[in-house]
Structures are given as structure tokens and as C-alpha cells.
Amino acid sequence: DVYLTAPGGAYSSAAVAEAYRRTLHAVQVQELEALAAGDGFTETQSEPAAIDDVGDVSLGSLYGGEIRSIAEDALRREPADLSIELNDSVLSCIGLYQGSLREWFQAALSRGGRYLPRIREVFAAEGVPQDLAYLALVESAFHTRALSRAKAKGMWQFMPATGRRFGLAQDWWVDERSDPEKATHAAARYLRELYELFGDWNLALASYNAGEGRVSRAMERYGASDFWSLSRVSNLAQETRNYVPMIHAAIIVAKAADRYGFDIAPEPVFTYDAVPVKGAVDLRVIAECAGTGVTTVQSFNPELRRLATPANRTFRVKVPTGKGEQLAGCLQTLPAEKRVAFRTHVVGRGQTLSSIARRYGAETRAIASANGLGSGKRLARGTELIIPVKAGPARDLAARTRTAVRHRIRSGDTLHALAQRYNTTVADLMSWNNLTGSLLAAGNTLTIYTIR
């Protein structure tokens, strides 16, 4: 602004023009460094899945008589809504929770306070025992972004194919396996389906972990009709043999946490306002509009894989209760240029996804996915695309700085044709040369910055 509003503009003298060029160069380096860091396109970090860490521990004999008596009393005071077995495996899991897994269990149960009331509501509506809400404690410790070594994801640890089977969308922008509401509904339907298949909740739980085919084949091979006998005689993985008793133990401890020596501080129940947002909007802009932090917006929308809402549809952004009206009002008056803080490209004549991808060093498949483009779809001229720039070392992209060239305008030159020729945009050409219109006079000279 200082250069452009100076007397005579940015090219009033050689010295001012050079200072202007250096400033543009510095801005470009900053932009490239931001793109190298992802600038909204690097995928949100996942968290380790609890089942990977605790699923195959050796149980042994980890309990004393008091563990049983507390469990029996807890179930008398507050009966579970499914049959709980107080065998050696379950009691050993309680001992494990009290011992080496104490801090992990206490943190997980506290975190569960955020989601447990809603999980119970959904399970009750689907005809699933409400106490099976603690399956999510064993699977993920109630972390919505948990990702296992087997690529299961979310609080309920859905594999990609199973998630899609139960209606959880997964694309470049979102992964609804991390959506606590949608994934809870999917988990309830899946558990109910498994129960209808086996007629037994323990076998349903084992199948949730190992897959219904594996459990069915093991039952047939070993002639077992219930989980406890199957776990003794079959070759089920250690994780699956531990899985059911760990859930039973979690249910018991949750009913008598203080008597087992846990100090549980439940997190506040998850409540929110949902605001429909059309197209790609940077979550940092949404956070600013809502008067909250970007980490808060991300924690309320864990299904978003990027630092932006999807470009190709309307997404209901969740913000803390009471912030929705403020966000909606802010977005209505938000200038278009502030909605997205990452690279866009307007398709020119003859351009293809491949040529655009080469220009930006991006992947053709990533551009197609980010913009909801099907395989083989032709690009209409004038279409605006989101360009996912691959993250990489900042110094590598920053090194590709712009070099100034002088172009003498010839008859027939247009801004669009020059933008195509020099791999830049019409907006940049106008900005660099302080142009207010698209008409070019033959014989004049343009300054153009090209990436080397």
C-alpha cells in the first residue's frame, strides 16, 4: 500500500521500483514457506489408538479378594444392562487398571465424561446395552482422532471399509470415522447387527474386534458356543481374548471408580452450535469469527482432515455453545478474499488437471479429490480450483523465488495470454504493474516475476 499510494506509484524511480521488487520477493518467500508447511492442506495429526497399547498385554493373576468383593457390591448397587462375568480374566483386568494402567485409565474415564451421556442415548435408541459405551474406552480411550496400526480410526476404531459400510464418509476433506456423533450411531448399528448374527453380546464384542468371519470360523472349528470357552480353546489373537474382559472390567470400575482408588474429574459434556458453511473457509478465519481458538474449532470438528472446511459442499461447523450466532453473522459479512487462506487456480483455456498439477508441484489425484472431481472429468474454463500443495522442507520451496523479467508489450498481447506464458495469474500481473484495467498498450513494458 505504501508503494502503490506513493507519488508516482511503485515505479516513480529506479530506487523505489527496486525496493518494491524486494518487498514482493520477501512476501513471495513467506508465502512459499507457508505452503511448504501445508498452509491448511497438511493432514491433521492423529493420536495412537489405545487398543494398540493395551490390547495384547499379559493378564496373569493381577488381583486380590478385595477386587472381587468391590465388583460384586458395585453390580448389586448398580446392575449392568448386560451379563457381566466375574472370572479370573475380568478381575485381572481390573487389577491391571489399578496397577500399570492406572494413569491411562483415569485419564480415559475422565475424558469419557465429554461423550458418555450422548453415547448412552444413542445406544438406548438402537437397542444396544448402554454399558457397552465403555467399548470406546478400550478401543481409543475416547480419543476422536485415534488411529491404530491397522488403520482403524476414531473413537470407535472403524476400519475404512466398515466405516463406509455404515455410512461414514471418507474423502480428502473429511473422515467421519472421527465424528463422535455419526460414528457413535454407526457403532451402535454395527454392534446391533453383530448381536443379531451371534445372539450373544460377548461374541458380538469379539467380532467387533476380530471380525465376524474370524469368530464364526473359530466357533465352527472348535465347537464353541460362547466367548469364554472360545477364548480358552481357540487360536484367537491375544488382543481379542483380552478384549471382552477388558470391556467388562471397564464397566465395573466405572461403577465404583472411587472405591477402586480412582479420582475421576469428568470433562464437561460435549455441547455445541452447528453453523452451515459453504465452500472452503480457513479454520483460523472461523476461529476468529467465533471468538475462540483454532485448536478449539479443530477439537469440535475432529472429522475435518485439513485446516479448512470442504471446498465442494456445505459443511456444518461445530463451535462452543453460544458462539454459533456470532460465527454465522461474521461469515455473512466476511469479504471473499478472507474466506480461504490457501492457493486457488482459475482454469484457463486448454488446461487439464495434469498440466495444473505440474505447474504447482501438486498431485493430480489430490486436486481432483480436493475439488470433488470424478475420474476423467473435463475442466470448464473459468472454474476455480483449490490446489493442495504438497508439504515439504520450507527451504526447498523458498529457494524457488521469483525472478523479475521485463516484457515489452506487443500488439495482440493480453493479460490472460501473458499469465499463461509466464505461469502466473492476471491478478499478479495487475498488482505488480499497478494496472487498473485489462487494456495493454503496445510498446509499454511489464514487470513479471517468474519462479525459477
NUSEDO-975808 format. One record per atom (N, C-alpha, C, CB): residue in one letter; x, y, z. Coordinates in steps of 0.1 Angstrom, whole numbers, plus 5000, padded with zeros to 4 digits. Glycine has a CB too. Layout:
<votors>
aXYZ/...
</votors>
This chain:
<votors>
d500849885000/d500050005000/d500950135000/d499150005012/v501950125008/v502850245008/v503450274994/v504050225018/y503950164987/y504450184974/y503450234964/y505150054969/l502250164964/l501250194954/l500650334956/l500250094954/t500650384968/t500050514970/t501050624971/t499250514983/a502350594969/a503450694968/a503250784956/a504850634969/p503650904956/p503650994944/p504250924932/p504251134947/g503550904922/g504150844910/g504050694910/g505550884908/g503550634922/g503450494923/g504750414925/g502750434910/a504650284924/a505750194928/a506950214918/a505350054928/y506750274906/y507750284896/y508150424894/y507350214883/s508050514904/s508350654903/s509850674901/s507850734915/s510650584905/s512050594903/s512650454904/s512750684914/a513950444899/a514550314899/a514750264913/a515950324892/a515050354923/a515250304937/a513950254943/a515850424945/v512850324940/v511550284946/v511150154939/v510550394944/a511350144926/a510950024919/a511749904925/a511250034904/e513049924927/e513849814933/e513449774947/e515349854933/a513049874955/a512549844969/a511249774968/a512349974977/y510449814958/y509149744957/y509349594953/y508249814946/r510349574943/r510649444939/r511149354951/r511649444928/r511949414959/r512549334971/r511349304980/r513549424978/t510449394982/t509349364991/t508449254986/t508449494993/l508149264973/l507449154967/l508149014968/l507149184952/h509449024966/h510248904968/h510148844982/h511748934964/a510248934992/a510148885006/a508748825009/a510449005015/v507748895003/v506348835005/v506248694999/v505348934999/q506848684987/q506748554980/q507448444988/q507348574966/v508648474993/v509348375001/v508448335013/v510648435006/q507848435020/q506948395031/q505848305027/q506448525038/e505248345015/e504148255010/e504548115007/e503548324998/l505748105001/l506247974998/l506547895010/l507447984989/e507147955021/e507347885033/e506047835039/e508147975043/a505047925039/a503747885044/a503147765036/a502747995043/l503347765023/l502847655015/l503647525018/l503047685000/a504947545021/a505747425025/a505347365038/a507247465026/a504847445047/a504347395060/a502947345058/a504347515070/g502347345047/g501047285044/g499947395042/g500647205056/d500047495050/d499047615048/d497647565047/d499547695036/g497247475055/g495847435055/g495647295049/g495047535048/f496647245042/f496547125035/f497247005041/f497047135021/t498147025050/t498746915057/t497646845066/t499946955066/e497646715065/e496546645073/e496746655088/e496546495069/t495646675095/t495646695109/t496346565116/t494246715115/q497146585126/q497846475132/q496846385140/q498846535142/s497046255139/s496246165146/s496946125159/s496046025138/e496246055168/e496746005181/e496845855181/e495946065192/p497745805189/p497845655189/p496545595195/p499045615199/a496145485190/a494945415194/a495245335207/a494345325183/a494445345217/a494645275229/a494745125228/a493545305239/i493945065218/i493944925217/i495344865212/i492944885206/d496144955206/d497444905202/d498344895214/d498045005192/d498144975224/d499044975236/d498644885247/d499045115241/v497344855248/v496844775259/v496144645255/v495844855268/g495944625242/g495144515238/g495844385240/g494844525224/d497144375239/d497744245240/d498644225252/d498544215227/v498344305263/v499144285275/v498844145281/v498844395285/s499844095289/s499643975295/s498943995309/s501043905298/l497843925311/l497043955323/l497543885335/l495643905320/g497743755335/g498243685346/g497343695358/g499643745351/s497843685370/s496943685382/s497243825389/s497243565392/l496443925386/l496844055390/l495744115400/l496844145378/y495144025408/y494044075416/y494044005429/y492744065409/g493444065439/g493244005452/g491743995455/g493944085463/g491443945467/g490043925471/g489244055471/g489943855484/e489844165475/e489044285476/e488544335462/e489944395482/i489244305452/i488844345438/i487444285435/i489844315428/r487344155439/r486144085436/r484944135445/r486243935439/s485244155457/s484144205466/s483644345462/s484644205481/i484544435458/i484144565454/i483244555441/i485344655451/a483744465432/a482944445420/a481544385422/a483744345410/e481444295431/e480144235434/e479244335440/e480344115444/d479744415449/d478944515456/d478544625446/d479744585467/a479444665437/a479144765427/a478044725418/a480344805419/l478044595414/l477044545405/l475644525412/l477444415398/r475744505425/r474444495433/r473844635433/r474744435447/r474644735436/r474144875437/r473744925424/r475244965443/e474444895413/e474044955400/e474244845390/e474945075396/p473244755388/p473444645379/p473744695364/p472144555379/a474544615358/a474844645344/a473644595335/a476144575339/d473544655323/d472544615314/d472944505304/d471944735307/l474044435308/l474344315301/l475044225311/l475344335288/s475044095308/s475644005318/s477144025319/s475343855314/i477544055332/i479044075335/i479543945342/i479144195344/e480643905337/e481343785342/e482443825352/e481943695331/l482443775364/l483543805373/l484443685374/l482943835387/n485143655362/n486043545362/n487543605364/n485943465349/d488443515363/d489843555365/d490343655355/d490843435364/s489943645342/s490343745332/s489843885335/s489843695318/v488543895339/v487944025341/v488544085354/v486444005343/l488744005364/l489244055377/l490744095375/l489143955388/s491444025366/s492844055363/s492944195356/s493543945355/c491944215347/c491944345340/c491644465350/c490844345329/i490844435360/i490644545370/i491944565377/i489544505380/g492644465381/g493944475387/g494944555378/g494544345391/l494844525365/l495744595356/l495444745355/l495644535341/y494144775355/y493644915355/y494144985368/y492144935354/q494144915379/q494644975392/q496144985392/q494144895403/g496844905385/g498244895385/g498944975375/g498744755385/s499544905365/s500344975355/s499645065346/s501144875347/l498345045344/l497445135335/l496645235343/l496545045327/r497045265355/r496245355364/r496045485358/r496845365378/e497145555354/e497045695349/e496345695336/e498445745347/w496645595327/w495945585314/w494445575316/w496445465306/f494045485325/f492545455327/f491945575333/f492345335336/q492545645343/q491945755349/q491745875340/q492845805361/a492745895331/a492646005321/a491545965311/a493946025314/a491445845307/a490445795297/a489045815302/a490745655292/l488845775315/l487545775321/l487045925323/l487445695334/s488046005326/s487746155328/s487346215314/s488946225334/r488146175304/r487846225290/r486446175286/r488946175280/g486046055290/g484746005286/g483546075290/g484645865291/g483746155301/g482646245306/g482146335295/g483046325318/r482946365285/r482546455274/r481546395265/r483846495266/y481646255264/y480846185253/y479846085259/y481746125244/l480046035271/l479245925276/l477745945276/l479745885290/p477246065281/p475846085281/p475146065267/p475446225286/r475846125257/r475246115243/r475345965238/r475946215234/i476445905241/i476645765237/i475545675243/i478045705241/r475245695255/r474145615262/r472845645255/r474145655277/e472545765252/e471345795245/e471245725231/e471145945242/v472245725224/v472245665210/v472145515212/v473545705203/f472945455221/f472845315223/f471445265227/f473945265233/a470845345236/a469545305241/a468545305229/a469045405252/a468645415221/a467745425209/a467945305199/a467945555202/e469145255198/e469445145189/e469245005195/e470845165184/g468845005208/g468644875214/g470044805218/g467944785205/v471044885221/v472344825225/v472544855239/v473444895216/p473044765247/p473244795262/p474044925263/p474044675268/q473645015272/q474245135274/q475645125280/q473445225282/d475845025288/d477145005294/d478244975284/d477144895304/l477844935272/l478844905261/l479445035256/l478244825250/a479045145261/a479745275258/a481245265262/a479045385266/y481545175271/y482945175276/y483845095266/y483045105289/l483245035255/l484044985244/l484945085239/l483144925233/a484445215238/a485245325233/a486445355242/a484445445231/l486345325255/l487545345264/l488645255260/l487045325278/v488245125258/v489245025255/v489845045241/v488644885256/e489045085231/e489445105217/e490345225216/e488245115208/s489945335222/s490545465218/s490845555230/s489745535208/a490445515242/a490545605254/a489745735251/a491945635257/f488645725243/f487745835239/f488445945232/f487145895252/h489545905224/h490246005216/h489545995202/h491745975215/t489046105197/t488246105184/t489246095172/t487446235183/r490546125174/r491446115163/r492345995164/r492246245162/a492045905172/a492845785174/a493045705161/a492345695185/l494245665158/l494545595146/l495445475150/l495245675135/s494945355147/s495645235150/s496645195140/s494645115153/r497545095143/r498545045133/r497844985122/r499444945140/a496644935124/a495844865113/a495044965105/a494944755119/k495145095108/k494445205101/k493045215105/k494545185086/a492645155116/a491345185122/a491345325128/a490845075132/k490245395127/k490345535131/k489045575139/k490445625119/g489345675148/g488245745155/g488045675169/g486945735147/m487045735176/m486745685189/m486345545189/m485645775196/w485645505178/w485145365177/w485945275168/w483745365172/q487145325163/q488145255156/q487545175144/q488745155166/f486845245135/f486345185123/f487445165113/f485245265118/m487545055107/m488445035095/m487745115084/m488644885092/p488545155073/p487945235062/p486745165056/p488945255052/a486845035052/a485644975045/a484444955054/a486144835040/t484644925067/t483544915076/t482845045079/t483944845090/g483745155080/g483145285082/g482245325070/g484245385083/r482745295058/r481945335046/r480645245046/r482745305033/r480745125050/r479545035050/r478445095059/r479944895055/f478845165070/f477945215079/f477745365077/f478345185093/g478045415065/g477745555061/g478645665065/g476445585066/l479845625069/l480845725074/l481645775062/l481745675085/a481445895057/a482145945046/a483645965049/a481546085041/q484445935039/q485945945040/q486446005026/q486645815044/d486946125026/d487546175014/d488746265018/d486546255006/w489146345009/w490346435011/w490146535022/w490746504998/w488846575024/w488546685033/w488146635047/w487446765027/v487246525047/v486746485060/v486946335061/v485246515061/d486946285074/d486846145077/d485946135089/d488346085081/e484646095086/e483646085096/e483845975106/e482246075089/r484845895104/r485145795115/r485545875128/r486245705111/s485945995126/s486346085138/s485246175143/s487546165134/d484146165136/d482946245140/d482246175152/d481946275129/p482346225164/p481746155176/p480346115175/p482046225188/e479546205169/e478046185167/e477846075157/e477346315164/k478346095145/k478046005134/k478645865136/k478546055121/a479845865142/a480545735144/a479845655155/a482045755147/t479345725165/t478545665176/t477345595170/t478245755187/h476645665162/h475445595155/h475845475147/h474745695146/a476945485140/a477445375132/a477945255141/a478645415123/a478545285152/a479045185161/a477845105167/a479845245172/a476745185171/a475545125176/a474945025166/a474545235181/r474845075154/r474244985143/r475044865141/r474045065130/y476344885141/y477244765139/y477144665150/y478744815137/l477144715163/l477044625174/l475744555174/l477244705187/r474644625170/r473344555169/r473344455159/r472244665167/e473944475147/e474044375136/e474844255141/e474744445124/l475944275148/l476744165153/l475944075163/l478044215159/y475144145172/y474344075181/y473343985174/y473744175191/e472644045164/e471643965157/e472243855150/e470944055147/l473543865146/l474243755139/l474543635149/l475543805133/f475043675161/f475543575171/f474643545182/f476843615176/g473643635185/g472743615196/g473443625210/g472143485195/d474643685210/d475343695223/d476243825222/d476243565225/w476143905233/w476844035233/w478344015234/w476444125244/n478843915241/n480243885242/n480843845228/n480643785252/l480143755221/l480643725208/l480543845198/l479843605202/a479543925200/a479444045192/a480644135195/a478144125195/l481044145207/l482244235210/l483544175204/l482444245226/a483644045206/a484843975200/a484943995185/a484843825203/s483743995178/s483644015164/s483944155160/s482243975159/y483544255169/y483844395166/y485344415166/y483244485177/n486044335174/n487544345174/n488244265163/n488044305187/a487744145161/a488444055152/a487844035139/a488643915159/g486544075137/g485844045125/g484843935127/g486744025113/e483643945121/e482643835123/e483043705116/e481343885118/g483743715105/g484143595098/g485143515106/g484843635085/r486143585112/r487143505120/r486543445132/r488243605124/v485643515139/v484943455151/v484043335147/v484143555158/s483343355136/s482443245131/s483243115128/s481643295119/r484343135121/r485143025117/r485742955129/r486343065107/a486243035139/a486742975151/a485742895159/a487343085160/m484542945160/m483442875167/m483142745160/m482142965167/e483142745147/e482842625139/e483942525141/e482542655125/r485142575140/r486342485141/r486442415154/r487642555137/y486242495165/y486542445179/y485242405186/y487242545187/g484042415179/g482842375185/g482442455198/g482942225189/a482842575198/a482542665210/a481242745207/a483742755213/s480442765217/s479242835216/s479142965223/s478042755220/d480242995231/d480243125239/d481643175239/d479743105253/f481843305242/f483143365241/f484143305251/f483043515243/w483743275263/w484743235273/w485343105270/w484043235287/s484543005265/s485042875261/s485942895248/s483942775259/l485442985239/l486143005227/l487543065230/l485443105217/s487643155239/s488943215242/s489943115249/s488743335252/r489343015255/r490242915261/r490842815251/r489542835272/v490042775241/v490442665232/v490842705218/v489242575231/s490542835214/s490842865200/s492142945199/s489742955195/n492542965186/n493743045183/n493443195181/n494442985172/l492443245187/l492143385186/l493343465191/l490843425194/a493543585185/a494743665189/a494543705204/a494843795180/q495743725210/q495743775224/q494843895226/q497143795229/e494943985216/e494144115217/e492744085218/e494444205206/t492243985210/t490743955211/t490443885223/t490443865198/r491343795228/r491043725241/r490943825253/r492043615243/n491743925252/n491744035263/n490544125261/n493044105263/y490144145249/y489244255246/y487944255254/y488844245231/v487244135254/v485944135261/v486144145276/v485243995259/p487144085283/p487344105297/p487744245300/p488344015303/m488444315292/m488844455294/m487644545294/m489844505284/i486644515285/i485444595285/i484544565297/i484644565272/h484444445301/h483744405314/h484344475326/h483644255316/a485644475326/a486344535338/a486144685338/a487844505337/a486144755326/a485944895325/a484544935330/a486144945311/i483544855327/i482244875331/i482144875347/i481244775325/i482744775352/i482744755367/i483444875374/i483444625371/v484644905369/v485445015375/v484745145374/v486845025369/a484045175363/a483345295361/a482245315371/a482745305347/k481645205376/k480545205385/k481045225400/k479745075384/a482345205402/a482945215415/a484345275415/a482945075422/a484445375407/a485845435405/a486445475418/a485745545395/d485745545426/d486345595439/d486745485448/d485345685446/r485945375448/r486245255457/r487545185452/r485045165458/y487745195439/y489045135433/y490145235434/y488745085419/g489945355440/g491045445442/g491345545431/g492245365444/f490345565422/f490445655411/f489845795414/f489845595398/d490545895410/d490046035412/d489646085398/d491146125418/i488346065395/i487846095382/i487246235382/i486745995377/a487746325372/a487146455370/a486646465356/a488346565372/p485346425354/p484746415341/p484846545333/p483346365342/e485246545321/e485246665313/e483746705310/e485946635299/p483546835308/p482246885305/p481546815293/p482247035303/v480246795294/v479546725283/v479746805270/v478046705287/f479946735259/f480146795246/f478846855241/f480646695236/t478746995241/t477647065235/t478147165226/t476647125246/y477347205216/y477847295205/y476747355197/y478747215196/d477047465190/d476247515180/d476847475166/d476147675181/a475947445157/a476347405143/a475947515133/a475747265139/v476947555126/v476647665116/v477047615102/v477547795120/p476147615092/p476447575079/p477447675072/p475147565070/v478547615067/v479547695060/v479747645046/v480947695068/k479447725036/k479547685022/k480947705017/k478547755013/g481547595011/g482847605005/g483947615015/g482847734996/a485147635009/a486447625017/a486647755025/a487647595008/v486647745038/v486947855047/v488047805057/v485647905055/d489047885058/d490147855067/d489647845081/d491347955066/l490047745089/l489547735103/l490147845111/l489947595108/r491247905107/r491748015115/r490748135114/r493148055111/v490148155102/v489248255100/v487948225108/v488848275085/i487548095108/i486348055116/i486548085131/i485947915113/a487748055135/a488048075150/a487948225153/a489448015153/e488548305144/e488548445146/e487148505147/e489348525136/c486248455137/c484848495137/c484148455149/c484248435124/a484448335154/a483648285166/a484248335179/a483648135165/g485348405179/g485948445191/g486548335200/g484948525199/t487148235193/t487648125200/t489048085194/t486748005201/g489647985199/g490947945193/g490847845182/g491847895204/v491847835174/v491747735163/v491747595168/v492847765152/t492547575179/t492547435184/t491247395190/t493647425195/t490447495195/t489047465199/t488247425187/t488447585207/v488247495176/v487547465165/v487847325159/v487747575153/q489147295159/q489547165155/q489047055164/q491147155154/s489147075177/s488646975187/s487146955186/s489047015201/f486347055182/f484947045180/f484646975166/f484247175181/n485546975157/n485346915144/n486446825140/n485247035133/p486646715148/p487746625145/p487746555132/p487946535157/e486546555126/e486446485113/e487046565102/e484946455110/l487346685104/l488046765093/l489546725093/l487946915096/r489946685081/r491346635079/r492246755076/r491346535068/r491746865073/r492646985069/r492247105078/r492447015054/l492947205076/l492747335083/l491747415076/l494047405086/a490747355070/a489747425063/a488447335061/a490247465049/t487347405059/t486147335056/t486147285041/t484847415058/p485347185037/p485447125024/p485147235013/p484547015022/a485847235002/a485647324991/a484447294983/a486847334982/n484047164983/n483047124973/n481647094979/n483446994966/r481347154990/r480047134996/r479847225008/r479846985000/t478647215014/t478347285027/t478647195039/t476847335027/f479347245048/f479747175060/f479247245072/f481347155061/r478647165082/r478147225094/r479247225104/r476947145099/v479847345106/v480947365116/v480347375130/v481747495112/k480947295139/k480547305153/k481447395161/k480647155159/v480847485169/v481647575177/v480947565191/v481647725172/p481747615202/p481147605215/p479747675216/p482047675225/t478947615224/t477547665226/t477547815229/t476847585237/g476747885222/g476748035224/g477548115214/g477148065237/k478348045206/k479248105196/k478648105182/k480648045196/g477648025180/g477148005166/g476548125159/g476047905166/e475848205167/e475248325161/e476348425157/e474248395171/q477348435165/q478448525162/q479148485150/q479448535174/l479448355149/l480048295137/l479248325124/l480348145138/a477948295125/a477148305113/a477048455108/a475748255116/g476948545118/g476948685114/g478248735108/g476648765126/c479348685114/c480648725108/c480848675094/c481748675118/l480448545092/l480648485079/l479848555068/l480348345079/q478648615072/q477848675062/q478448805057/q476448715068/t479248875065/t479848995061/t481348985058/t479749105072/l481848865058/l483248835055/l483648855041/l483648695060/p484648945038/p485048965024/p485448825018/p486149065023/a485248815005/a485548684998/a487048654999/a485148694984/e487848754999/e489348724999/e489848675013/e490148844995/k488948685023/k489448635036/k488948495039/k488948735047/r488048445031/r487448315034/r488448205033/r486248285024/v489348215024/v490348105022/v491748165022/v490048025008/a492648105029/a493948155030/a494948055024/a494348175045/f494547985013/f495447905006/f495347914991/f495247755010/r496147844983/r496247864969/r495047824961/r497447784964/t494547904952/t493547874943/t494047894929/t492247954946/h493347834919/h493747854905/h492447854896/h494647734900/v492347954887/v491247964878/v491647894865/v490848114875/v490947804861/v491247724849/v491247804836/v490347604848/g492347794829/g492447864816/g492147774805/g493847924815/r492047834793/r491747764781/r492747654778/r491647854769/g492347534776/g493147414773/g493847354785/g494147464763/q493647404797/q494347344808/q493647224813/q494447444820/t494547124818/t494047004823/t494446984837/t494446874814/l493946884844/l494346864858/l495846834858/l493646744864/s496346754848/s497746724848/s498646844846/s498046624837/s498246934837/s499147054835/s499047144847/s498647124822/i497947154853/i497847244865/i498647184877/i496347264869/a498547044878/a499346984889/a500847004887/a499046834889/r501346994874/r502747014871/r503147154875/r503046984857/r502247254872/r502547394874/r502847414889/r501447484869/y502047354898/y502147384912/y502947274920/y500747394918/g503447174913/g504147074920/g503146994929/g505247124928/a501946984925/a500946904933/a500646774926/a499646994934/e499746694932/e499346564927/e498046584920/e499346454937/t497946524908/t496646534900/t495546474909/t496746454887/r495746364915/r494746294923/r494246384935/r495246154928/a495246454941/a494946534952/a494046654948/a496246584959/i494346714937/i493546824932/i492146774929/i494146884919/a492046664922/a490646604919/a489846574932/a490846474911/s490546514942/s489846484954/s489446614962/s490746394963/a490346714962/a490046834970/a488846914964/a491246924970/n488646894951/n487646964944/n486346884940/n488147034932/g486346754945/g485246674942/g485046644927/g483946734947/l486146624920/l486146594906/l486246444904/l487246674899/g485346394896/g485446254892/g486546224882/g484146204887/s486846094881/s487846054871/s487446084857/s488045894873/g488346154850/g488146184836/g487346314834/g487546074829/k486946384845/k486046494843/k486846604836/k485546544857/r486246674826/r486846784819/r486646914827/r486246794805/l487646994826/l487547124833/l487047234825/l488947154838/a486047304830/a485447414823/a486347534825/a484047444827/r486547614815/r487347734816/r486647834826/r487447804802/g487447884835/g486947984845/g486647914858/g485748044840/t486747774859/t486447704871/t487647734881/t486447554869/e487247764894/e488247794904/e488547664911/e487747904914/l489747634912/l490147504919/l490947534932/l491047424910/i490747454942/i491647454953/i492947374949/i490947394966/i494147424952/i495347354948/i496047304961/i496247444940/p495947174964/p496747124976/p498247114973/p496146984980/v498947204978/v500447204976/v501047104986/v501047344977/k501847014981/k502546914989/k503446985000/k503346814981/a503346945012/a504246995022/a505646945020/a503746955037/g506647025024/g507946985022/g508847075029/g508346975007/p510147055029/p511047155036/p510947295031/p512547105034/a510747385040/a510447525036/a511647575028/a510347605049/r512847535030/r513947595023/r513847555008/r515247555029/d513347435005/d513247394991/d512347484983/d512847244991/l511147504989/l510147594982/l510647734982/l508747574987/a511147784993/a511547924994/a512647954984/a512047955008/a513447844981/a514547864972/a514047894957/a515447744971/r512747854955/r512247874941/r511648024941/r511147774938/t512448114943/t512048254944/t511748314930/t513048344951/r511048424930/r510648484917/r511748574912/r509348564918/t512048564899/t513048644892/t512248744883/t514048554884/a512648874884/a511948974877/a512448974862/a512249114883/v511448974853/v511848984839/v511049104833/v511448854831/r511549174823/r510849284817/r510249234803/r511749404814/h508949254801/h508349214789/h507749334782/h507149114792/r508249354769/r507749464761/r506449424754/r508849514751/i505449494757/i504149464751/i504049474736/i503049544758/r503549364730/r503449364715/r501949374712/r504049244709/s501649414700/s500249414695/s499649284697/s500149464681/g498449274703/g497749144705/g498049074718/g498249054694/d499049124726/d499249074739/d498049104748/d500549134745/t497649004756/t496649024766/t497148974780/t495248944763/l496549024790/l496948984804/l496848824805/l496149054814/h495748774800/h495448634802/h496548554794/h494148594796/a496848594782/a497948514775/a499248524781/a497948574760/l499648644787/l500948664793/l500948584806/l501148814796/a499848574814/a499748494826/a500048354823/a498348514833/q499448304812/q499648164807/q501148144804/q498748124795/r501748234797/r503048224792/r504048214803/r503448334782/y503848304813/y504848314824/y504448234837/y505048464828/n503448154835/n502948074847/n502648154859/n504047964851/t501748254857/t501348344868/t499848364866/t502148474869/t499348474873/t497948504872/t497748644867/t497248484886/v496548674862/v496248804858/v496248904870/v494848814851/a495748854881/a495748944893/a497248984897/a495148874905/d498148884896/d499548924899/d500149024890/d500448794899/l499849004877/l500349094867/l499849234869/l499949054853/m498549244873/m497949374876/m498549444888/m496449364877/s498849354898/s499349404911/s500849454909/s499349294922/w501649374902/w503049404900/w503249534892/w503749294893/n502249564883/n502449674874/n501449794877/n502249634860/n500749784888/n499849894893/n498849924882/n500650014896/l498249814875/l497249824865/l495849834871/l497349714855/t495049914865/t493649924870/t492649864860/t493350064873/g493149834848/g492349774838/g493149664830/g491749884828/s492449604821/s493049494813/s493649534800/s492049384811/l493449664796/l493949704783/l495449724784/l493249834779/l496149684773/l497649694773/l498049774761/l498349554772/a498949864763/a499449954752/a500749894746/a499650094756/a500749874733/a501949814726/a503149914728/a501649794711/g504249854731/g505449934734/g505749964748/g505350064727/n504749954757/n505049964771/n505649844777/n503649994779/t506249854789/t506949734794/t506249694807/t508449774797/l506149564809/l505649504821/l506749434829/l504449404818/t506649444842/t507549364851/t506849244855/t507949454864/i507449134853/i506849004856/i507848914864/i506448924843/y507348864875/y508148784884/y507848634882/y507948814899/t508848564877/t508748424874/t509448334884/t509248394860/i508948224887/i509548124897/i510648044889/i508548034904/r511848044894/r512847974888/r513047834895/r514248044888/
</votors>
